[in-house]
């Protein structure tokens, strides 16, 4: 399950007990729309290992700016409140899972 974040819940989620991958997206972004169902499906594979969340760059531009989002979709993995890695752009399921697995193996 993918949790929708707000400014208040964003800080809580990135400092939570398990790593989190956050999808920074916008409604006008075609690749973001294509990635959404893949991201949702991937969330089932990592249940208990990696939390999945999303935040709209339209609704919360301050957060996107603060983190340095320059292209979307942008998936950022956080652990203990710090950014671990980024996956920028659209990726099909197989490639996304491969990238996530590689990042999780390092942290």
C-alpha positions as CSV (number, residue, x, y, z in Angstrom):
1,X,0.0,0.0,0.0
2,X,1.2,3.5,-0.9
3,X,0.6,6.2,1.7
4,X,-0.2,9.7,0.4
5,X,1.9,12.2,2.4
6,X,1.3,15.8,3.5
7,X,3.8,18.3,4.8
8,X,3.1,17.1,8.4
9,X,3.4,13.4,7.6
10,X,6.4,13.7,5.4
11,X,8.9,14.4,8.2
12,X,7.4,11.6,10.3
13,X,7.7,9.0,7.5
14,X,11.3,9.7,6.6
15,X,12.4,9.3,10.2
16,X,10.3,6.1,10.8
17,X,11.7,2.7,11.9
18,X,11.9,1.2,8.4
19,X,13.3,2.7,5.2
20,X,10.8,4.5,2.9
21,X,10.7,5.1,-0.8
22,X,8.7,8.3,-1.7
23,X,7.4,9.0,-5.2
24,X,7.5,12.7,-5.9
25,X,4.9,13.2,-8.7
26,X,2.5,15.7,-10.3
27,X,-0.9,15.2,-11.9
28,X,0.2,16.8,-15.2
29,X,3.2,14.4,-15.5
30,X,2.6,11.6,-18.0
31,X,5.5,9.4,-16.8
32,X,4.2,9.8,-13.2
33,X,0.8,8.5,-14.2
34,X,2.4,5.5,-16.0
35,X,4.6,4.8,-12.9
36,X,1.8,5.0,-10.3
37,X,0.3,1.5,-10.8
38,X,3.8,0.0,-11.0
39,X,4.8,1.7,-7.8
40,X,1.6,0.4,-6.2
41,X,2.3,-3.1,-7.3
42,X,5.9,-3.0,-6.2
43,X,4.8,-1.9,-2.7
44,X,3.3,-5.4,-2.2
45,X,6.6,-7.1,-2.9
46,X,8.4,-5.1,-0.2
47,X,5.8,-5.3,2.6
48,X,7.6,-5.0,6.0
49,X,11.0,-4.2,4.4
50,X,10.4,-0.9,2.7
51,X,7.5,1.6,3.2
52,X,6.0,3.1,0.1
53,X,4.6,6.7,0.0
54,X,4.0,9.5,-2.5
55,X,3.8,13.2,-2.3
56,X,2.5,15.7,-4.9
57,X,5.0,18.3,-6.0
58,X,2.1,20.5,-7.0
59,X,0.5,20.5,-3.5
60,X,3.8,20.6,-1.6
61,X,6.3,22.5,-3.8
62,X,8.3,23.6,-0.8
63,X,9.3,20.0,0.1
64,X,10.2,19.3,-3.5
65,X,12.4,22.4,-3.7
66,X,14.0,21.7,-0.3
67,X,15.0,18.2,-1.4
68,X,16.2,19.4,-4.8
69,X,13.7,17.7,-7.1
70,X,14.5,18.8,-10.6
71,X,12.7,16.1,-12.6
72,X,9.7,13.8,-11.9
73,X,8.8,11.1,-11.4
74,X,11.6,11.0,-8.7
75,X,11.7,8.2,-6.2
76,X,13.8,8.9,-3.2
77,X,14.7,6.3,-0.6
78,X,15.2,7.6,3.0
79,X,16.6,5.7,6.0
80,X,16.8,7.3,9.5
81,X,15.8,10.7,8.0
82,X,18.6,10.8,5.4
83,X,18.4,10.3,1.7
84,X,20.0,7.1,0.6
85,X,19.5,7.2,-3.2
86,X,17.2,8.4,-6.0
87,X,15.6,6.8,-9.0
88,X,14.6,9.4,-11.5
89,X,12.2,8.9,-14.4
90,X,9.8,6.1,-15.5
91,X,11.0,2.5,-15.1
92,X,9.1,-0.7,-15.9
93,X,8.5,-3.1,-13.0
94,X,11.4,-5.4,-13.6
95,X,13.9,-2.5,-13.8
96,X,12.4,-0.7,-10.8
97,X,12.6,-3.8,-8.7
98,X,16.2,-4.4,-9.7
99,X,17.1,-0.8,-8.8
100,X,15.3,-1.0,-5.4
101,X,16.9,-4.4,-4.6
102,X,20.3,-2.9,-5.3
103,X,19.7,0.0,-3.1
104,X,18.3,-2.1,-0.2
105,X,21.4,-4.4,-0.4
106,X,23.6,-1.4,0.3
107,X,21.7,-0.1,3.3
